[in-house]
Amino acid sequence: MPKQQLDIIAEKAHMRPEFYRLPVPGAQDPFFGITRALYYQLELRGLIKLVRIIPDGSIKGIVLVRYADMANLMNGLADKQQGKTKPQKRRGLQDDK
């Protein structure tokens, strides 16, 4: 393979999208291997924000994920597992008294 083609392939491998679509039900996304259901759970827990594009008059739309948000979440989880950061104390109802 010519060097120019190898350079193009290497360049594309380092490209990251700003946003990407949620995977179809039952599939995993190509970047982090996460299912659609887990993305919705992460959103409910306040760990990520999903972007919804719904045209006027439509019921359905497109749901997008910001790549940087997921990368930050994954890096934070990896750091916690490797002991690089202290786990934050979870606040419960008993702490509010």
C-alpha angles and dihedrals in degrees: 000000000000118000092242091059091047090052091052092049092049091048093051091049090061095047116106124191121237089224135005134191124258112258119257114266111287094019133096127233116255095235107049104007093240124148127233091248092055091051090056090048091050089051093050090051090052094243096120138011121228120211116224123199110192117169116226112275093017128118096199129051144157125286117208134190124210107235094212092055092054093044090052091048092050093046091050092050091048091050091051092049091050092048095245094128132034114249111247117244111253113233116222134179091271090062092060095068 
